[in-house]
Amino acid sequence: MQDNIVFTGMRPTGKLHLGHYLGVIENMVKLQSEYKCYFFIADWHALTTKYDKTENLRQDVIDVASDWLASGVDPEKATIYVQSLIPETAELHIYLSMITPQNWVERDPTLKDMAKILKTKEGIASQINYGLMGYPVLMTADILTFNADFVPVGIDQVAHVELTRDIARRFNNIYNTDFFKETQPLLNNCSLICGLDGNKMGKSFNNDIKIADTAEVTAKKIMSAITDRSRMRKDDPGHPDECEVAYKYWKIFGTKAEVETVRCECEKGLRGCADCKRQLGAKINEKFAEIRDRRKYYEAHPEVVEKILREGSEKARVEAQKVLKEVRNLVKMF
């Protein structure tokens, strides 16, 4: 397994929340011991929608890396790098863009979703920019820069890996080679967590709990979580399956015995929602105590984080240059 390459990354959106931890980071920590891993922070991709809001971009990159490192992503086990420090990816993107049919890009569901979000925002014109249009091909270039075997994704992201495979196959056919692997999706069966209001957890929705939040902030946020709307009094029989947030969190962070106790006491009216959420806040704080202690260290020493990113990027470039050299040779570049 260690010879197989796994590739994944994140756009730098600032401090990450529990959805990121459960949906991506936990899996990264697991995979780094099983595969040769490349984990990247996609700062070029951030420009596709926020090209005019770059004042916090560098800090956002540091924040994402700090959350990864605090959560157990290990630069000794995985190569952690910054996308814009690998110019080879940009050159590969040019070659791949030349062979990719326009309709392949237009049918990419990720692009469609991002374009839809942009068009609904005030002040954004109805047409999308060239960079966003090429987003799927740039992401393919990210993956093929390291000729990855697998990309861990949720079921809703499989289509993009299929596009990467299509482009790799087309390149191989045009240039009469089998150089590029046909990357496969590695399905991530992770725990999904909703926001405190029951909707998708997200920074822009102001309904998230961040990895870097203090215990006090976390406890306060949990107290605002939606529970069983039909329950009026503390001793009313509850309906755990209709509890919109708190019981769902218990099923993620509690033990099997704790979840059963919560259900039983709730249904019998022996557990009030406020007490339940206080216990839940303590449970989550216990889970993230060590991670947050490490996070404080990286926050106080950003130079350590930057050193890790630069060293990882230098290491990644060595491998990227090997791939690009072969691509340039196949394309017959001067």
N, C-alpha and C positions, 0 to 999 in steps of 0.2 A: 504493500500500500504506500510506503514512504516514497516510492518512485513516481507515483501518480501525483499530478499537480492539481491543487485546488485553488481557485481564485475567487475572491469576493471583496466587496468594499462598500463604502458609504459616502454619500455627499456630506460635506461639512456643514451641518446645520446648527452648530453650537453644542451646548451640553446635552447629552443624550438622556432619554427617559427609560422607564422600565419596559416599555414596549420594545425599544431597541435591544435592551439587555436580553429579554426573553426570546425575541424573535430572531436575533442575529448573533449577539456577542457570546451567549452561552454556547452556541453551536461552533463559533470560531474557536473558542477555548478547547472544545472537544476535538475538533478537526486537526488542530495544530500538532497533536500527538499521534495522528494517524496518517497524515499526508504531508507532502511538501507544499506548504501554503504561502500564498502571496495575498496579503491584505492591504488594500490601498484606500487612501482618502481622496475622493474624486473632486478636486477643487476646480478642474476645468468644467466638469458637469454642473457645478454650482453656477457657473457663469451663463448657462443656457437660459436660466430664468431670472437670475439676479445679477446680470452684467452691470447694472447701474447702482448696485448696493454692495460694494466690496470693502467698505470701511472695516468690517469685523471679520473678513475672510481668514486672515492669518490666525487670529485668536480662535476662530471656529475650528480650524484645523488642529490647533493645539488642544482644544477642549475635547474633540472627538478622540484624539490619540490618548489623552489622559484618561478618559473613561474606559477605553480599551485596555490600557495597561493596568489600571486599577482593578479591572474585572478579571484579569488573569491572562490576557493576550501577551504572549512572551516573545520578545524579539530574538531570543536564543533559539526558539522553536519555529517561528514564522518570520517571513520577510515582510516588514511593515514599511510602506513607502507612501510618498505623496505623488499623485498623478502628474502634476506639472513639472516634477523634477525628472521625468522620464520622457525626453523629447522624442525618443524612438517611437513612442506610441503615436505621437502626432504625425510622424512621417508614414507610419504604417496605415494610419487612418486615411491619408491621401490615396495610397495605392488601393485600399479596399473601397473607398468611395468611387473610384473610377470604374469598378466592375459591378457595383451594386445597382440594380434597376430601381428606378424611382418608386414604383408601386410596392416594392418590398419594404421600403422605409415607411411609406404612408400607411401600410396596414398594421404596423407595429402598435399593439394595444397600449404600451407604456407611453408612446408618443401621443396617441390620441387622448389619453387621460390628462397628460400634462398640458396639451394644447387647450383642452376644454377648461381646465382650471385657469389658465392664463386669460382666456377670452372673457371669463366672467369677472375678472378683477378690474376695478376702476382704473382708467387711464391706459389700459393695454389695448392696442389696436387689434382688429379682428384677425390680421395676418400674423403668423408666427415667424420668428427670426430664423435665419439660415443655420445658425448653430444648433438651435433646438431641432430643426428638421434633420440634421445630421447626427443627432444624439444616438440613435440606435447603432449607427455605423461606428461612431467613436467608442461606444461600449463594446462592440465586437472587437475593435482594435485593442482595447484594454485587455480583453480575454486572450486574444491571439498573440499579444506581445510576449506572453509566456507559454503559448501553445498549451493552454490548460486542458486537463482531462475532464475536470468537473467544476461546475459552478453551483454552490448551494443556493436554492431558491425555494420560495413558496409556490404552491400550485398555480397561483395567478401570474407568475413570472416565467413560466416554462416557455411561453411563446417567444420571449427574447432569446433564450438559449437556442431555440429552433432557428431563429434568424441567423445567429452566429454560425450555426452548423451549415446553413444554406450558403452563407457567404464563403465560408472555408471551403466547402465543396466546389463552389463556382471558381474560386481562385485555383484550386488544385486542377480542375478540368481545363481552364484556360491556359495554364502554364505547364500542363502535362507533368504533374508532380503529385506526390501524396504527403507533402511536407506538413500541411496543417492538419491537426487532429480534428475529428468531429466531436466537439465538446458536448458532454452529456450533463443534464440537470441532476443535481443531487438534492432530492426533496428533503426539505427541512420540516420535520413534524414537530414544530415548537408549540409552546403554550402561547395562546393569543390573549392579550389583555386589553380591555376597553378602557376608555378614559373615565375620569371621576363622574362624568355626567352620563355615562352609558354609551357615548358615541366613540368613534375611533380616537385613540389616544394620540395627541399631537401638540407640539409646542404652540402652533398658531391658534389652537382651539382653547388654550389656557385650561386644559383639563388633565395635565400630565403630572407625574411624579418623577423627578429627575434622579438619576443615579447619584448626583452630587448634592442633592437636598440634605439638609441637616435632619436629625431625628425629630426635632421640634417642628420643622416645616412639614415633614412627612406626616406626622401625627395630626397636625392641623388640616392638611389636605384630605386625609382619610376621613376626617369627621364631616367633610362636605360631600362625601360619596353618596350617590343615590341608593336607597335600599328598597324595601317593599312599600310602594306608594299607598297600598290599601290598608296599611296598618296605622291605626290612630293612637293607641295607647301601648305602653310598655308591655303590659301583660296580655295584649291581644294575641291570639294564635297567629304565627307568621307563616309566610309562604316562601321558603328559600328559593324555589325555582322562579319566583317572580321578583326576587331581589335583584335589581338591575346591575349592581356593581359589587357590593360588599361580599355577598356569598360567592360570586365568581372569583373574587380575589382569594378568598379562603381556599377554594379548590386548587388554586395555583400555588399558594405559599404555605398552606397548612398540611399537616400529616393526615393520613387517612382517618386516624382516630379523632383528630381535632375537627375535621370536616364533619364527621358523623355526629360529634357532640354538638357542634354549632347547629346542624340541621335539626337534631332532636329537641334541643332546648328552644330553638326558634319556633318550631311547630307547636310546642306545648305552651308557649307564652312565657317561658322561664328566662328568656334572654332578650333584653331590650336592644334596639338598634344602636343606641349611643354606646352602651357597654360593649356590644359586639365590635363596633368600629374602633373603640379604644384598644381592645385586645388585638385586633387586626393590625393597627398601626404599630403596636409593639412587636408583632410577629415580623412585619416587613422590615422594621428597623433592625431587628436581630439578624435577619438574612443579609442585610447590606452593611452591617457595622464595619467589618474588616475591609470591605471594598471601599467604603467611604474614608476610612483612615488612610488607606493607600492613596486615594484620590486627593486628599489634603496635601500629601507629600508632593505629588506631581504639580498641583496647583501652586505650591510654594517654590517649586524648582522647574519653571518652564524650560530652562536651558537644558535640563536632562531630557525632557520630551523632545525638544528640537534636535538634540544630538542623536537620539534614537531614530528619529525620522530621516535625518540626513544620512546616517550610516546605512539604514535600511534601503534608502533610495539609491545610494551608490552600489550596494549589493545587487539590487534589482536591475540597475542599468547594465551591469555586466551580462546578465542573462538576456536582457532585451536587445542588446547589441548583437548577440549571436543570432537571434531570430531575424532581426532586421537585415543583417549581412546576407543571410540566405535568401530573404525575400528580394532584396535588391539584385542579387545574382539571378534569381528566377525571372524577374521582370526585365532583366538585361539593362539595368540602369548604368550610367557611365561610371 
